[in-house]
């Protein structure tokens, strides 16, 4: 962007107003997404947004100038240079390898639909800056698609291979052609793409997929949408972490007498070893040590790692049963939250043995680890704790991740307080 701002008052330059006006205009354009790279940049598409911002900055500057008269102030904006930079590179040839994901036809058909035409377009129109390097099959696929006029596009793998393929081929943009994805696979493909360090475009999104206004684009006339989720951005992640630290520290201090009373009761009932430490799987599949008040003594470490806790276990005394029923046994996890192992709200962490088992039998289970695990979560406040459906629990957890908001975390915390006070948290 080129911004030219000049001002004079009685022959002397005006100190900070020109720089402030320029900074304000740049900031407004940036926050409005005007500098975000897009395919097929057009000044006309952004003309109204640019004019509104220029008028807004000009009005504020005019009000300031009414107090300190200036000779003149001028602001201008060139047509999105940040979006034209890829074009300069495109003169040297395509610069972003892109596997259109997935672009395979169903068995017995050559792909002459959207994906095949899209491959042809990317091959001959260098101005898009995209060079297809392969495809990923989502569902049963025969030979993998080819363009209508070109050589076949190699099948690089399946949906589960996408993260490794993105890293191996240096993928900058991932294209998901919605109409060529086998029914029932689209959600899985999109959720896998959430954790990738590359841009993801959903081509011809179905009507059932909501698209935010700022995310709708066009690729050679085909409607597409940028795929993303809130916690992928640093701002929301930072806000969530600040909430964890602030609330976690306050609760630790406020609950100190209660923590001490629970520790004394556990010690008197069961002897030494007030805290129970257990390996759990957290963000990104990493292990951490979860803390709880001990409610019973397992026979050995293998038992605690591979067996469910059974309600009514004869080894559980009155204190342990009370702590379990009121969820007070989980209070030490506040230290896990402050330390950064967990969040206040998120999918509940599970033991490595069960994570491996559930990931084989439950589609989407591993996608729960896209965010930090939590002390409570959307599934837990709806009764999915302990010996309940793992598939439904994973579905609710992924719904929470896909639609995360700061307000949703606050709502879940309030629902958790209500559940604990009502002793229906199970």
BELQUI-V922019 format. One record per run of one state. SS is the DSSP state (2 for helix, 1 for strand, 0 for the rest). FROM is the first residue (numbers start at 0). LEN is the number of residues. If there is no record, write none. Layout:
ss = {SS,SS}
from = {FROM,FROM}
len = {LEN,LEN}
This chain:
ss = {0,1,0,1,0,2,0,2,0,2,0,1,0,2,0,2,0,1,0,1,0,1,0,1,2,0,1,2,0,2,0,1,0,2,1,0,1,0,2,0,2,0,2,0,1,0,2,0,1,0,2,0,2,0,2,0,2,0,1,0,1,0,2,0,2,0,1,0,2,0,2,0,2,0}
from = {0,7,9,11,13,16,31,42,67,80,90,95,101,113,124,125,128,129,137,145,146,151,152,154,158,169,172,177,180,185,194,198,203,212,215,219,221,226,229,232,233,254,255,270,274,281,282,285,286,293,300,306,317,326,327,330,332,339,342,345,349,350,351,361,365,370,373,376,379,382,389,402,405,421}
len = {7,2,2,2,3,15,11,25,13,10,5,6,12,11,1,3,1,8,8,1,5,1,2,4,11,3,5,3,5,9,4,5,9,3,4,2,5,3,3,1,21,1,15,4,7,1,3,1,7,7,6,11,9,1,3,2,7,3,3,4,1,1,10,4,5,3,3,3,3,7,13,3,16,5}
